[in-house]
Amino acid sequence: MLRFFTKKSRATVVQEVFRKYVESYRQYLKIAARRAIELSPDRELAWQNVFRLQHLLKEREALRFEYLFGRDKFDGVTLSSLSNIAARLDNGWSEPEEAELKESLSIYGSISREIEDIQSKWDSNALGDSSRVVDQDMKYCDARRALADRTRKLEAQLAAAAESE
């Protein structure tokens, strides 16, 4: 069945897909954090920092997306895939955009400061060998696969919306 998207409906699809992607990642982080702490409780604080940082980075990404999306600052190519969107929100993010978002949205500034704080105190040896144990855990691997599957499905939705233009 062919679907026809108007510019507005494509925008709606993109926004819904990105929000579902962010929610999927949040769900993955919950499972991954729980498994990591269960498997290596002696490294609980280090794992909490790892997953808190990942959560904050995803929240920052979501806020950046909403900021740019609301100002119609994405082009069609960027909106054709989640990886293109992520690249724009990370590598393509500018200092003026950063300054404006920090000024206009206090929660964004708080998140940015917390990210900087965690990164400044980062100890690359804090997890020891526990990350290898977690990477080999079946439940963790299942959560990672589920996230990858959901992401592929969401990517397909974006591709379909882009092709219909």
TIFIDO-494452 format. One record per residue (C-alpha): residue number from 0; chain; x, y, z. Coordinates in nm, 4 decimals, m for minus. Layout:
% residues N
<site><k>NUM</k><c>A</c><X>X</X><Y>Y</Y><Z>Z</Z></site>
...
***
This chain:
% residues 165
<site><k>0</k><c>A</c><X>0.0000</X><Y>0.0000</Y><Z>0.0000</Z></site>
<site><k>1</k><c>A</c><X>0.1403</X><Y>0.3392</Y><Z>m0.0983</Z></site>
<site><k>2</k><c>A</c><X>0.1352</X><Y>0.6157</Y><Z>0.1527</Z></site>
<site><k>3</k><c>A</c><X>0.1345</X><Y>0.9769</Y><Z>0.0517</Z></site>
<site><k>4</k><c>A</c><X>0.2780</X><Y>1.2275</Y><Z>0.2951</Z></site>
<site><k>5</k><c>A</c><X>0.2228</X><Y>1.5975</Y><Z>0.2826</Z></site>
<site><k>6</k><c>A</c><X>0.5031</X><Y>1.8148</Y><Z>0.4155</Z></site>
<site><k>7</k><c>A</c><X>0.3144</X><Y>1.8520</Y><Z>0.7410</Z></site>
<site><k>8</k><c>A</c><X>0.2391</X><Y>1.4834</Y><Z>0.7775</Z></site>
<site><k>9</k><c>A</c><X>0.6019</X><Y>1.3940</Y><Z>0.6983</Z></site>
<site><k>10</k><c>A</c><X>0.7093</X><Y>1.6346</Y><Z>0.9701</Z></site>
<site><k>11</k><c>A</c><X>0.4691</X><Y>1.4639</Y><Z>1.2085</Z></site>
<site><k>12</k><c>A</c><X>0.6115</X><Y>1.1227</Y><Z>1.1138</Z></site>
<site><k>13</k><c>A</c><X>0.9678</X><Y>1.2431</Y><Z>1.1693</Z></site>
<site><k>14</k><c>A</c><X>0.8849</X><Y>1.3926</Y><Z>1.5072</Z></site>
<site><k>15</k><c>A</c><X>0.6972</X><Y>1.0815</Y><Z>1.6219</Z></site>
<site><k>16</k><c>A</c><X>0.9734</X><Y>0.8501</Y><Z>1.5013</Z></site>
<site><k>17</k><c>A</c><X>1.2428</X><Y>1.0506</Y><Z>1.6776</Z></site>
<site><k>18</k><c>A</c><X>1.0442</X><Y>1.0572</Y><Z>2.0004</Z></site>
<site><k>19</k><c>A</c><X>0.9910</X><Y>0.6800</Y><Z>1.9812</Z></site>
<site><k>20</k><c>A</c><X>1.3634</X><Y>0.6358</Y><Z>1.9206</Z></site>
<site><k>21</k><c>A</c><X>1.4482</X><Y>0.8406</Y><Z>2.2298</Z></site>
<site><k>22</k><c>A</c><X>1.1956</X><Y>0.6442</Y><Z>2.4380</Z></site>
<site><k>23</k><c>A</c><X>1.3380</X><Y>0.3141</Y><Z>2.3104</Z></site>
<site><k>24</k><c>A</c><X>1.6844</X><Y>0.4252</Y><Z>2.4124</Z></site>
<site><k>25</k><c>A</c><X>1.5582</X><Y>0.5244</Y><Z>2.7569</Z></site>
<site><k>26</k><c>A</c><X>1.4055</X><Y>0.1788</Y><Z>2.8005</Z></site>
<site><k>27</k><c>A</c><X>1.7299</X><Y>0.0167</Y><Z>2.6907</Z></site>
<site><k>28</k><c>A</c><X>1.9258</X><Y>0.2254</Y><Z>2.9418</Z></site>
<site><k>29</k><c>A</c><X>1.6985</X><Y>0.1142</Y><Z>3.2268</Z></site>
<site><k>30</k><c>A</c><X>1.7504</X><Y>m0.2519</Y><Z>3.1439</Z></site>
<site><k>31</k><c>A</c><X>2.1227</X><Y>m0.2113</Y><Z>3.0799</Z></site>
<site><k>32</k><c>A</c><X>2.1779</X><Y>m0.0228</Y><Z>3.4047</Z></site>
<site><k>33</k><c>A</c><X>1.9853</X><Y>m0.2789</Y><Z>3.6067</Z></site>
<site><k>34</k><c>A</c><X>2.1797</X><Y>m0.5689</Y><Z>3.4507</Z></site>
<site><k>35</k><c>A</c><X>2.5162</X><Y>m0.3978</Y><Z>3.4919</Z></site>
<site><k>36</k><c>A</c><X>2.4552</X><Y>m0.3317</Y><Z>3.8615</Z></site>
<site><k>37</k><c>A</c><X>2.3206</X><Y>m0.6841</Y><Z>3.9206</Z></site>
<site><k>38</k><c>A</c><X>2.6247</X><Y>m0.8368</Y><Z>3.7519</Z></site>
<site><k>39</k><c>A</c><X>2.8840</X><Y>m0.6181</Y><Z>3.9204</Z></site>
<site><k>40</k><c>A</c><X>2.7409</X><Y>m0.4654</Y><Z>4.2372</Z></site>
<site><k>41</k><c>A</c><X>3.0909</X><Y>m0.3730</Y><Z>4.3526</Z></site>
<site><k>42</k><c>A</c><X>3.1013</X><Y>m0.1222</Y><Z>4.0647</Z></site>
<site><k>43</k><c>A</c><X>2.7526</X><Y>0.0190</Y><Z>4.1262</Z></site>
<site><k>44</k><c>A</c><X>2.8584</X><Y>0.3830</Y><Z>4.1548</Z></site>
<site><k>45</k><c>A</c><X>3.0665</X><Y>0.3636</Y><Z>3.8376</Z></site>
<site><k>46</k><c>A</c><X>2.7776</X><Y>0.2038</Y><Z>3.6478</Z></site>
<site><k>47</k><c>A</c><X>2.5363</X><Y>0.4639</Y><Z>3.7801</Z></site>
<site><k>48</k><c>A</c><X>2.7654</X><Y>0.7356</Y><Z>3.6432</Z></site>
<site><k>49</k><c>A</c><X>2.7946</X><Y>0.5600</Y><Z>3.3061</Z></site>
<site><k>50</k><c>A</c><X>2.4215</X><Y>0.5285</Y><Z>3.2641</Z></site>
<site><k>51</k><c>A</c><X>2.3431</X><Y>0.8688</Y><Z>3.4083</Z></site>
<site><k>52</k><c>A</c><X>2.5762</X><Y>1.0206</Y><Z>3.1511</Z></site>
<site><k>53</k><c>A</c><X>2.4112</X><Y>0.8214</Y><Z>2.8715</Z></site>
<site><k>54</k><c>A</c><X>2.0677</X><Y>0.9298</Y><Z>2.9922</Z></site>
<site><k>55</k><c>A</c><X>2.1717</X><Y>1.2957</Y><Z>3.0037</Z></site>
<site><k>56</k><c>A</c><X>2.3277</X><Y>1.2802</Y><Z>2.6584</Z></site>
<site><k>57</k><c>A</c><X>2.0050</X><Y>1.1374</Y><Z>2.5175</Z></site>
<site><k>58</k><c>A</c><X>1.7995</X><Y>1.4043</Y><Z>2.6968</Z></site>
<site><k>59</k><c>A</c><X>2.0254</X><Y>1.6732</Y><Z>2.5541</Z></site>
<site><k>60</k><c>A</c><X>1.9854</X><Y>1.5223</Y><Z>2.2092</Z></site>
<site><k>61</k><c>A</c><X>1.6062</X><Y>1.5212</Y><Z>2.2461</Z></site>
<site><k>62</k><c>A</c><X>1.6036</X><Y>1.8859</Y><Z>2.3513</Z></site>
<site><k>63</k><c>A</c><X>1.8275</X><Y>1.9807</Y><Z>2.0614</Z></site>
<site><k>64</k><c>A</c><X>1.5975</X><Y>1.7969</Y><Z>1.8234</Z></site>
<site><k>65</k><c>A</c><X>1.2885</X><Y>1.9761</Y><Z>1.9518</Z></site>
<site><k>66</k><c>A</c><X>1.4714</X><Y>2.3092</Y><Z>1.9339</Z></site>
<site><k>67</k><c>A</c><X>1.5752</X><Y>2.2643</Y><Z>1.5700</Z></site>
<site><k>68</k><c>A</c><X>1.2546</X><Y>2.0935</Y><Z>1.4667</Z></site>
<site><k>69</k><c>A</c><X>1.0409</X><Y>2.3689</Y><Z>1.6125</Z></site>
<site><k>70</k><c>A</c><X>1.2413</X><Y>2.6265</Y><Z>1.4175</Z></site>
<site><k>71</k><c>A</c><X>1.2272</X><Y>2.4252</Y><Z>1.0929</Z></site>
<site><k>72</k><c>A</c><X>1.6085</X><Y>2.4045</Y><Z>1.0824</Z></site>
<site><k>73</k><c>A</c><X>1.6354</X><Y>2.0534</Y><Z>0.9379</Z></site>
<site><k>74</k><c>A</c><X>1.6668</X><Y>1.9782</Y><Z>0.5690</Z></site>
<site><k>75</k><c>A</c><X>1.5076</X><Y>1.6793</Y><Z>0.3968</Z></site>
<site><k>76</k><c>A</c><X>1.8310</X><Y>1.4813</Y><Z>0.3756</Z></site>
<site><k>77</k><c>A</c><X>1.8955</X><Y>1.5169</Y><Z>0.7470</Z></site>
<site><k>78</k><c>A</c><X>1.5423</X><Y>1.4050</Y><Z>0.8303</Z></site>
<site><k>79</k><c>A</c><X>1.5740</X><Y>1.0939</Y><Z>0.6132</Z></site>
<site><k>80</k><c>A</c><X>1.7481</X><Y>0.8862</Y><Z>0.8823</Z></site>
<site><k>81</k><c>A</c><X>1.8075</X><Y>0.8728</Y><Z>1.2549</Z></site>
<site><k>82</k><c>A</c><X>2.1828</X><Y>0.8604</Y><Z>1.1978</Z></site>
<site><k>83</k><c>A</c><X>2.1659</X><Y>1.1815</Y><Z>0.9914</Z></site>
<site><k>84</k><c>A</c><X>1.9582</X><Y>1.3478</Y><Z>1.2615</Z></site>
<site><k>85</k><c>A</c><X>2.2017</X><Y>1.2338</Y><Z>1.5318</Z></site>
<site><k>86</k><c>A</c><X>2.4974</X><Y>1.3656</Y><Z>1.3308</Z></site>
<site><k>87</k><c>A</c><X>2.3291</X><Y>1.7049</Y><Z>1.2978</Z></site>
<site><k>88</k><c>A</c><X>2.2502</X><Y>1.7136</Y><Z>1.6708</Z></site>
<site><k>89</k><c>A</c><X>2.6052</X><Y>1.6255</Y><Z>1.7677</Z></site>
<site><k>90</k><c>A</c><X>2.8682</X><Y>1.7086</Y><Z>1.5054</Z></site>
<site><k>91</k><c>A</c><X>2.6569</X><Y>1.9705</Y><Z>1.3306</Z></site>
<site><k>92</k><c>A</c><X>2.5566</X><Y>2.1526</Y><Z>1.6476</Z></site>
<site><k>93</k><c>A</c><X>2.6867</X><Y>2.5091</Y><Z>1.6565</Z></site>
<site><k>94</k><c>A</c><X>2.8039</X><Y>2.7345</Y><Z>1.9382</Z></site>
<site><k>95</k><c>A</c><X>2.5298</X><Y>2.9919</Y><Z>1.8640</Z></site>
<site><k>96</k><c>A</c><X>2.2659</X><Y>2.7171</Y><Z>1.8853</Z></site>
<site><k>97</k><c>A</c><X>2.4182</X><Y>2.5982</Y><Z>2.2125</Z></site>
<site><k>98</k><c>A</c><X>2.4166</X><Y>2.9481</Y><Z>2.3592</Z></site>
<site><k>99</k><c>A</c><X>2.0604</X><Y>3.0189</Y><Z>2.2484</Z></site>
<site><k>100</k><c>A</c><X>1.9236</X><Y>2.6912</Y><Z>2.3832</Z></site>
<site><k>101</k><c>A</c><X>2.1012</X><Y>2.7349</Y><Z>2.7169</Z></site>
<site><k>102</k><c>A</c><X>1.9597</X><Y>3.0848</Y><Z>2.7439</Z></site>
<site><k>103</k><c>A</c><X>1.6063</X><Y>2.9951</Y><Z>2.6416</Z></site>
<site><k>104</k><c>A</c><X>1.5678</X><Y>2.6652</Y><Z>2.8282</Z></site>
<site><k>105</k><c>A</c><X>1.7036</X><Y>2.6374</Y><Z>3.1819</Z></site>
<site><k>106</k><c>A</c><X>1.6727</X><Y>2.2573</Y><Z>3.1929</Z></site>
<site><k>107</k><c>A</c><X>1.9058</X><Y>2.2384</Y><Z>2.8939</Z></site>
<site><k>108</k><c>A</c><X>2.1676</X><Y>2.4386</Y><Z>3.0801</Z></site>
<site><k>109</k><c>A</c><X>2.1302</X><Y>2.2140</Y><Z>3.3852</Z></site>
<site><k>110</k><c>A</c><X>2.1704</X><Y>1.9010</Y><Z>3.1746</Z></site>
<site><k>111</k><c>A</c><X>2.4754</X><Y>2.0450</Y><Z>2.9990</Z></site>
<site><k>112</k><c>A</c><X>2.6392</X><Y>2.1335</Y><Z>3.3301</Z></site>
<site><k>113</k><c>A</c><X>2.5739</X><Y>1.7861</Y><Z>3.4711</Z></site>
<site><k>114</k><c>A</c><X>2.7203</X><Y>1.6247</Y><Z>3.1582</Z></site>
<site><k>115</k><c>A</c><X>3.0321</X><Y>1.8404</Y><Z>3.1916</Z></site>
<site><k>116</k><c>A</c><X>3.0579</X><Y>1.7553</Y><Z>3.5617</Z></site>
<site><k>117</k><c>A</c><X>3.0391</X><Y>1.3799</Y><Z>3.5031</Z></site>
<site><k>118</k><c>A</c><X>3.2847</X><Y>1.3982</Y><Z>3.2140</Z></site>
<site><k>119</k><c>A</c><X>3.5317</X><Y>1.6074</Y><Z>3.4138</Z></site>
<site><k>120</k><c>A</c><X>3.5395</X><Y>1.3447</Y><Z>3.6893</Z></site>
<site><k>121</k><c>A</c><X>3.5459</X><Y>1.0495</Y><Z>3.4525</Z></site>
<site><k>122</k><c>A</c><X>3.7729</X><Y>0.7613</Y><Z>3.5535</Z></site>
<site><k>123</k><c>A</c><X>3.8243</X><Y>0.5293</Y><Z>3.2585</Z></site>
<site><k>124</k><c>A</c><X>3.9354</X><Y>0.2505</Y><Z>3.4940</Z></site>
<site><k>125</k><c>A</c><X>3.6312</X><Y>0.2699</Y><Z>3.7221</Z></site>
<site><k>126</k><c>A</c><X>3.4518</X><Y>m0.0236</Y><Z>3.5594</Z></site>
<site><k>127</k><c>A</c><X>3.7510</X><Y>m0.2548</Y><Z>3.5479</Z></site>
<site><k>128</k><c>A</c><X>3.6631</X><Y>m0.5824</Y><Z>3.3788</Z></site>
<site><k>129</k><c>A</c><X>3.2969</X><Y>m0.5554</Y><Z>3.4699</Z></site>
<site><k>130</k><c>A</c><X>3.2073</X><Y>m0.4093</Y><Z>3.1295</Z></site>
<site><k>131</k><c>A</c><X>3.3242</X><Y>m0.7297</Y><Z>2.9624</Z></site>
<site><k>132</k><c>A</c><X>3.1004</X><Y>m0.9317</Y><Z>3.1938</Z></site>
<site><k>133</k><c>A</c><X>2.8022</X><Y>m0.7101</Y><Z>3.1132</Z></site>
<site><k>134</k><c>A</c><X>2.8699</X><Y>m0.7230</Y><Z>2.7384</Z></site>
<site><k>135</k><c>A</c><X>2.8493</X><Y>m1.1028</Y><Z>2.7550</Z></site>
<site><k>136</k><c>A</c><X>2.5276</X><Y>m1.1143</Y><Z>2.9594</Z></site>
<site><k>137</k><c>A</c><X>2.2354</X><Y>m1.2636</Y><Z>2.7665</Z></site>
<site><k>138</k><c>A</c><X>1.9737</X><Y>m1.0258</Y><Z>2.9094</Z></site>
<site><k>139</k><c>A</c><X>2.1908</X><Y>m0.7257</Y><Z>2.8312</Z></site>
<site><k>140</k><c>A</c><X>2.2533</X><Y>m0.8552</Y><Z>2.4786</Z></site>
<site><k>141</k><c>A</c><X>1.8794</X><Y>m0.9112</Y><Z>2.4351</Z></site>
<site><k>142</k><c>A</c><X>1.8101</X><Y>m0.5507</Y><Z>2.5372</Z></site>
<site><k>143</k><c>A</c><X>2.0738</X><Y>m0.4249</Y><Z>2.2955</Z></site>
<site><k>144</k><c>A</c><X>1.9287</X><Y>m0.6372</Y><Z>2.0135</Z></site>
<site><k>145</k><c>A</c><X>1.5768</X><Y>m0.5158</Y><Z>2.0925</Z></site>
<site><k>146</k><c>A</c><X>1.6966</X><Y>m0.1550</Y><Z>2.0712</Z></site>
<site><k>147</k><c>A</c><X>1.8678</X><Y>m0.2274</Y><Z>1.7389</Z></site>
<site><k>148</k><c>A</c><X>1.5509</X><Y>m0.3916</Y><Z>1.6040</Z></site>
<site><k>149</k><c>A</c><X>1.3316</X><Y>m0.0987</Y><Z>1.7109</Z></site>
<site><k>150</k><c>A</c><X>1.5810</X><Y>0.1444</Y><Z>1.5617</Z></site>
<site><k>151</k><c>A</c><X>1.5791</X><Y>m0.0418</Y><Z>1.2285</Z></site>
<site><k>152</k><c>A</c><X>1.1987</X><Y>m0.0291</Y><Z>1.2192</Z></site>
<site><k>153</k><c>A</c><X>1.1990</X><Y>0.3412</Y><Z>1.2974</Z></site>
<site><k>154</k><c>A</c><X>1.4651</X><Y>0.4010</Y><Z>1.0305</Z></site>
<site><k>155</k><c>A</c><X>1.2372</X><Y>0.2237</Y><Z>0.7812</Z></site>
<site><k>156</k><c>A</c><X>0.9512</X><Y>0.4561</Y><Z>0.8739</Z></site>
<site><k>157</k><c>A</c><X>1.1729</X><Y>0.7606</Y><Z>0.8121</Z></site>
<site><k>158</k><c>A</c><X>1.2908</X><Y>0.6188</Y><Z>0.4801</Z></site>
<site><k>159</k><c>A</c><X>0.9321</X><Y>0.5567</Y><Z>0.3711</Z></site>
<site><k>160</k><c>A</c><X>0.8360</X><Y>0.9110</Y><Z>0.4644</Z></site>
<site><k>161</k><c>A</c><X>1.1361</X><Y>1.0517</Y><Z>0.2754</Z></site>
<site><k>162</k><c>A</c><X>1.0646</X><Y>0.8435</Y><Z>m0.0365</Z></site>
<site><k>163</k><c>A</c><X>0.7063</X><Y>0.9597</Y><Z>m0.0493</Z></site>
<site><k>164</k><c>A</c><X>0.8025</X><Y>1.3237</Y><Z>m0.0991</Z></site>
***
